[in-house]
Amino acid sequence: MTSRAGAGKRDTYRHGNLRNALIEAGLELVRDGGPDAVVLREATRRVGVAPNAAYRHFADRNALLRAIRQAALAQLATAMETELAALPPANNPVESARGRIRTLATSYLAFAQAEPGLFRAAFSTTDMDDTENESANGPGGLTAFQLLSAALDDLVETGALPPDRRPGAEYFVWSAVHGLAVLLIDGPLRGLLPVQAHEAGQRLMDSIERGI
């Protein structure tokens, strides 16, 4: 006789939700232990299916990890979009554009500190395509990298950034902010108090504004 729980597991599989369920299980794993914690057998155990069922959706652990990376990147983009949407309207277009850049940077740092496991998983890649994949989009249809690029374009449009200094600026800003994020969660700055970490982020943004 088939139990109700067993029937539920088969329904999940039959209706095509197993892939998403495995990704959600993987996100739980990386929250607790980072990308190294992703194991296909453990993901299937949490979902409640046989280990072999995962191979219908993911060829191996690396394929599952890539899907988890993109889901984590999408959560990062969502967090950044949420903070942008909460910005109060500004009358000065230049200050508004600068405020968007600062907000993107501070939300990036905040996500890294609030969700270090997801953050580590999001960037456990050497493939730029992973960070620009459609699966890494936030609700507005842009990745975190594209949100930054769009904000830098706004700086040019408002006259706050000379056009000749625009090419490649996103790599400079991203590298600086990401470097601080890593120092705060995995490096010698991880012991900073929240107010100190915030101040470090603001001083970094002051330097970025002078540098771009």
C-alpha positions as CSV (number, residue, x, y, z in Angstrom):
1,M,0.0,0.0,0.0
2,T,1.4,3.4,-1.0
3,S,1.7,6.0,1.8
4,R,0.4,9.5,1.3
5,A,4.0,10.8,1.7
6,G,5.2,8.5,-1.0
7,A,2.5,9.6,-3.4
8,G,3.4,13.2,-2.8
9,K,7.0,12.5,-3.7
10,R,5.9,10.9,-7.0
11,D,3.6,13.8,-7.8
12,T,6.4,16.3,-7.3
13,Y,8.6,14.3,-9.6
14,R,5.9,13.7,-12.2
15,H,4.8,17.3,-12.4
16,G,8.3,18.5,-13.1
17,N,9.0,20.2,-9.8
18,L,11.9,18.0,-8.9
19,R,14.5,20.2,-10.5
20,N,13.4,23.3,-8.6
21,A,13.1,21.2,-5.4
22,L,16.7,20.0,-5.8
23,I,17.9,23.6,-6.3
24,E,16.0,24.7,-3.2
25,A,17.6,21.9,-1.2
26,G,21.0,22.9,-2.6
27,L,20.4,26.5,-1.5
28,E,19.8,25.2,2.0
29,L,23.0,23.3,1.8
30,V,25.1,26.3,0.7
31,R,23.5,28.5,3.4
32,D,24.9,26.1,6.0
33,G,28.2,25.1,4.5
34,G,29.0,27.0,1.3
35,P,29.5,25.4,-2.1
36,D,31.5,22.5,-0.8
37,A,28.4,21.3,1.1
38,V,26.6,20.6,-2.2
39,V,26.2,16.8,-2.6
40,L,23.7,15.2,-4.9
41,R,22.8,12.4,-2.5
42,E,22.2,14.8,0.3
43,A,20.0,17.1,-1.9
44,T,17.9,14.1,-3.0
45,R,17.6,12.9,0.6
46,R,16.2,16.3,1.6
47,V,13.8,16.3,-1.2
48,G,12.8,12.7,-0.5
49,V,13.6,10.9,-3.8
50,A,16.1,8.2,-4.8
51,P,19.6,9.6,-5.6
52,N,19.3,8.4,-9.2
53,A,16.3,10.7,-9.8
54,A,18.5,13.7,-9.8
55,Y,20.3,12.6,-12.9
56,R,17.2,13.2,-15.0
57,H,17.8,17.0,-14.4
58,F,21.5,17.3,-13.5
59,A,24.3,15.3,-15.2
60,D,26.4,15.6,-12.1
61,R,27.2,17.6,-8.9
62,N,28.7,20.4,-11.0
63,A,25.6,20.8,-13.0
64,L,23.5,21.1,-9.8
65,L,26.1,23.5,-8.3
66,R,25.9,25.7,-11.4
67,A,22.1,26.0,-11.1
68,I,22.5,26.8,-7.4
69,R,25.1,29.5,-8.3
70,Q,22.6,31.2,-10.6
71,A,19.8,31.0,-8.1
72,A,22.1,32.6,-5.5
73,L,23.0,35.3,-8.0
74,A,19.3,35.9,-8.7
75,Q,18.8,36.4,-4.9
76,L,21.6,38.9,-4.8
77,A,20.1,40.8,-7.8
78,T,16.7,40.7,-6.0
79,A,18.2,42.2,-2.8
80,M,19.9,44.9,-4.8
81,E,16.7,45.8,-6.7
82,T,14.7,45.9,-3.5
83,E,17.1,48.5,-2.0
84,L,17.0,50.5,-5.2
85,A,13.2,50.5,-5.1
86,A,13.3,51.8,-1.5
87,L,15.4,54.9,-2.4
88,P,13.5,58.1,-1.8
89,P,13.1,60.4,-4.9
90,A,15.8,63.0,-5.4
91,N,15.4,66.3,-7.1
92,N,19.1,66.4,-8.2
93,P,19.7,63.9,-11.1
94,V,23.5,63.7,-10.3
95,E,22.9,63.0,-6.6
96,S,20.2,60.5,-7.6
97,A,22.6,58.6,-9.9
98,R,25.3,58.6,-7.2
99,G,22.8,57.4,-4.7
100,R,22.0,54.4,-6.9
101,I,25.6,53.4,-7.2
102,R,26.1,53.7,-3.4
103,T,22.9,51.7,-2.8
104,L,24.0,48.9,-5.1
105,A,27.3,48.7,-3.3
106,T,25.9,48.7,0.2
107,S,23.2,46.2,-0.7
108,Y,25.9,43.9,-2.2
109,L,28.0,44.1,1.0
110,A,24.9,43.6,3.2
111,F,23.9,40.5,1.2
112,A,27.4,39.0,1.6
113,Q,27.3,39.5,5.4
114,A,23.7,38.3,5.8
115,E,24.0,35.3,3.5
116,P,27.7,34.4,3.4
117,G,27.0,30.8,2.2
118,L,24.9,32.0,-0.7
119,F,27.4,34.7,-1.5
120,R,30.3,32.2,-1.6
121,A,28.2,29.8,-3.8
122,A,27.2,32.6,-6.1
123,F,30.9,33.4,-6.9
124,S,32.3,29.8,-6.8
125,T,32.9,30.1,-10.6
126,T,35.6,31.3,-13.0
127,D,33.0,31.6,-15.9
128,M,31.7,35.1,-16.5
129,D,28.7,33.5,-18.3
130,D,27.5,32.3,-15.0
131,T,27.1,35.9,-13.7
132,E,25.3,37.0,-16.8
133,N,23.0,34.0,-17.3
134,E,19.3,34.7,-17.5
135,S,18.8,32.4,-14.5
136,A,20.8,34.9,-12.4
137,N,18.3,37.8,-13.1
138,G,16.4,39.6,-10.5
139,P,12.7,40.3,-10.9
140,G,13.5,43.3,-13.1
141,G,15.2,41.1,-15.6
142,L,18.8,42.2,-14.8
143,T,21.7,40.5,-13.1
144,A,23.7,42.2,-10.3
145,F,26.4,43.0,-12.9
146,Q,23.8,44.5,-15.3
147,L,22.3,46.6,-12.5
148,L,25.7,48.1,-11.8
149,S,26.3,48.7,-15.5
150,A,23.0,50.5,-15.9
151,A,23.7,52.7,-12.8
152,L,27.1,53.7,-14.3
153,D,25.4,54.6,-17.6
154,D,23.1,56.8,-15.5
155,L,26.1,58.6,-14.1
156,V,27.3,59.4,-17.7
157,E,23.8,60.6,-18.7
158,T,23.6,63.0,-15.8
159,G,27.1,64.3,-16.5
160,A,28.6,62.9,-13.2
161,L,30.9,60.6,-15.1
162,P,32.8,61.7,-18.2
163,P,32.0,59.4,-21.2
164,D,35.7,58.6,-21.8
165,R,35.9,57.2,-18.2
166,R,32.9,54.9,-18.6
167,P,34.4,51.9,-20.5
168,G,35.2,49.1,-18.0
169,A,34.2,51.1,-15.0
170,E,32.0,48.3,-13.8
171,Y,35.0,46.0,-13.4
172,F,36.7,48.6,-11.2
173,V,33.7,49.1,-9.0
174,W,32.8,45.4,-8.8
175,S,36.4,44.4,-7.9
176,A,36.6,47.0,-5.1
177,V,33.2,46.2,-3.6
178,H,33.6,42.4,-4.0
179,G,37.1,42.6,-2.4
180,L,35.7,44.3,0.7
181,A,32.8,41.8,0.9
182,V,35.3,38.9,0.9
183,L,37.4,40.6,3.6
184,L,34.3,41.1,5.7
185,I,33.0,37.5,5.6
186,D,36.2,35.4,5.1
187,G,39.2,37.7,5.8
188,P,40.7,39.7,8.6
189,L,37.8,42.2,8.6
190,R,35.2,39.6,9.6
191,G,35.4,40.7,13.2
192,L,34.4,44.3,12.5
193,L,31.3,45.6,14.3
194,P,28.3,46.3,12.0
195,V,28.8,50.1,12.4
196,Q,32.5,49.7,11.5
197,A,31.7,47.5,8.4
198,H,29.2,50.1,7.3
199,E,31.8,52.9,7.7
200,A,34.3,50.8,5.7
201,G,31.7,50.5,2.9
202,Q,31.0,54.2,2.8
203,R,34.7,55.1,2.8
204,L,35.2,52.7,-0.1
205,M,32.4,54.3,-2.0
206,D,34.0,57.7,-1.4
207,S,37.2,56.4,-3.0
208,I,35.3,54.8,-5.9
209,E,33.5,58.1,-6.7
210,R,36.9,59.8,-6.8
211,G,38.4,57.0,-8.9
212,I,35.9,56.6,-11.7
